[in-house]
Structures are given as structure tokens and as C-alpha cells.
Amino acid sequence: MPISQLSDEVPRWGFGYLVTVGDDARAHLLALRPTVEPARDPDGVPVLRFDVGGGRAARNTAIHPNVTIVFPPAPHADGMSLIIDGEAADDDGTLAVTPTWAVLHRRAPA
């Protein structure tokens, strides 16, 4: 999926799982609803904002800024999931994620 379409697409998915990695190399998941800031750059890359409350996700991304967001299948998506990779940065108590890649992932097998 083109990253430039995420401004319109992400709000349709509701919540997603923000996946971060700690120093112990273990994944940490947090179910959140992002807000989307429209793109400010000429490439059309939006910023996804997550209120992580300063907990483990914020600590993890301070050390390992690469994150993944997994949006489970939504009613409009015919069983597909939306997966976004990005780079996270703390921005006054919220996590600002700049997407670097996005894909609609195939349906789970029947």
C-alpha cells in the first residue's frame, strides 16, 4: 500500500497493535487507536500518533525506534490486515511514528 494513502486509510481500521522491542529482545504489544497527522512533506508521508503514557513502549522506542503496527482485519478489508513499519520518536508524551513501509497482508487460512 502506498504510504501516501495512510492518512485516509488508517482511520478506517480503528485500533492497532503497536509492537516495540526492549533491550531483552522481547516484543511488547500495546493496543491503541492512533491519530493521523496529514503529510507535511512532499512525499505524502503522514505521522501516526499514539498516547503510550510514558510506559514500556516509550522506553523501548527511546532505545530501539523501529516499530511495527498491526491492524487486525476490519469489516471493510475482506479478512486482510494492515501492517505498517515505521520509526518512532517521543513528542511531548505521545509517540510519533513516521511510516516507512505498509502492506495489506493476506487473509488467514480457512
Secondary structure as UniProt FT lines:
FT   HELIX           3..5
FT   HELIX           6..9
FT   HELIX           10..13
FT   STRAND          16..21
FT   TURN            23..24
FT   STRAND          27..32
FT   STRAND          35..37
FT   TURN            42..43
FT   STRAND          47..50
FT   TURN            53..54
FT   HELIX           56..63
FT   STRAND          66..71
FT   HELIX           75..77
FT   TURN            78..79
FT   STRAND          81..91
FT   TURN            92..93
FT   STRAND          94..105
//
